[in-house]
Amino acid sequence: FMSEALRGVIGYLITEVGYNRLEAIHHSENIASGRVMLHAGMLHEGKLRDYRMNNTGALVDCDMYSILSREINRKE
């Protein structure tokens, strides 16, 4: 359900609001979040090392995903 919801948000932000590029990140250890982004049509751009602090104060790596307006038609 999350991938479908994310696809709807992406479609709205690109077609109705006019964004050209959308980005999202998640902690690298949370693999399920990455799968949601991939299933919604986003592409993995890379790993951001020691990018954010987690709730214990430790720096963690994050993965970045993005999608461009020209890519949403090829995903539907």
Legacy VTK file of the C-alpha trace (Angstrom):
# vtk DataFile Version 3.0
C-alpha trace
ASCII
DATASET POLYDATA
POINTS 76 float
0.000 0.000 0.000
2.841 2.408 0.740
4.235 2.250 -2.812
0.796 3.061 -4.233
0.398 5.979 -1.829
3.862 7.294 -2.690
3.097 7.011 -6.422
-0.011 9.130 -5.851
1.955 11.789 -3.969
4.655 11.817 -6.662
2.058 12.170 -9.415
0.318 15.009 -7.621
3.488 16.949 -6.818
4.830 16.654 -10.360
1.669 17.074 -12.444
-0.403 19.395 -10.244
2.162 21.367 -8.245
4.842 21.470 -10.930
7.902 19.974 -9.278
10.574 18.716 -11.675
12.530 16.617 -9.139
11.572 14.857 -5.939
14.062 13.346 -3.495
13.742 11.029 -0.528
16.228 9.486 1.892
16.111 6.681 4.440
18.529 5.140 6.911
20.508 2.546 4.984
19.630 -0.178 7.488
15.907 0.272 6.732
15.837 -1.775 3.541
12.023 -1.884 3.368
11.864 1.890 2.914
14.195 1.617 -0.067
11.955 -1.019 -1.637
8.945 1.288 -1.295
10.804 4.061 -3.114
11.947 1.723 -5.889
8.446 0.290 -6.365
7.087 3.839 -6.582
9.407 4.495 -9.531
12.218 6.347 -7.799
15.836 5.610 -8.682
18.611 4.968 -6.167
21.178 7.752 -6.440
23.658 6.677 -3.798
24.670 6.439 -0.175
25.201 9.492 2.030
27.771 8.464 4.642
27.281 9.601 8.266
24.439 11.796 7.001
22.024 11.911 9.940
21.937 11.208 13.642
19.631 8.447 14.783
17.612 8.555 18.003
20.635 7.419 20.045
22.857 10.201 18.687
24.935 7.959 16.424
25.663 9.076 12.874
24.136 6.736 10.298
24.387 6.312 6.549
21.357 7.169 4.416
20.366 6.153 0.890
18.999 8.777 -1.500
16.349 8.201 -4.171
14.878 10.591 -6.708
12.451 10.861 -9.598
12.225 13.474 -12.350
9.068 14.748 -14.005
10.084 13.212 -17.349
10.303 9.799 -15.676
6.794 9.498 -14.243
5.141 8.631 -17.574
7.513 5.733 -18.141
6.599 4.306 -14.717
2.818 4.276 -15.200
LINES 1 77
76 0 1 2 3 4 5 6 7 8 9 10 11 12 13 14 15 16 17 18 19 20 21 22 23 24 25 26 27 28 29 30 31 32 33 34 35 36 37 38 39 40 41 42 43 44 45 46 47 48 49 50 51 52 53 54 55 56 57 58 59 60 61 62 63 64 65 66 67 68 69 70 71 72 73 74 75
